[in-house]
Amino acid sequence: MKQYLGTIIILVGVLCLILHASMGGNATLWAGIIIEIIGLGVHIVINKQRKF
């Protein structure tokens, strides 16, 4: 489950961006962008720790 944490966070960011597209407003846009960046960072860090 830990290996999918970054992907789950990225999907939450995508949901925020979809909400922004339907509702508008700068808060949902910035929240989506920030969540996406955090998700990418988590994904990179977790995958660097899992060396095959």
N, C-alpha and C positions, 0 to 999 in steps of 0.2 A: 504494500500500500504506500510505503514511503516513497517509492520510485515514481509514483503517479501524482505526488503532491503538487509539483510544479505545473503539471498539465491541468489539474483541477483548478488551481489558482488562475491560470490563463483562461480557462473556460468561464470562470466568474467574471473576469475582465471583459470577455466577449459579451456576456449578458449585459453588463453595464453599458457597453457601447451600443448594443441593440436597443436598450432603453433610451439612450441618448438619441438614437435615430428616430424613435417613435415619439418621445416626449419633448426633446430639445433641452436646452439648459446647459450651462457650462459646468455645473457640478457633476453631472453624470459623465460628461466627456472627460474631465480631469480625473475622476475616480476610476474610470475605465482604463485610461492611459497608465495611471500609477499602479493599478492592480496588475496590468499586463507586464510592466517592467519588473515588478516584484516577482511575478510568476516565472518570468524568463530567468531572473537571477537565481531563484530557488532551483529551477530545473537544471541550470548549468552547474551549480554547486553540488547537487545530489548526484548528477551523472559523473562529475569528476571524481567523486568519492568511490563510485562503483567501477573500479578498473577491472577489466576482464583479463 
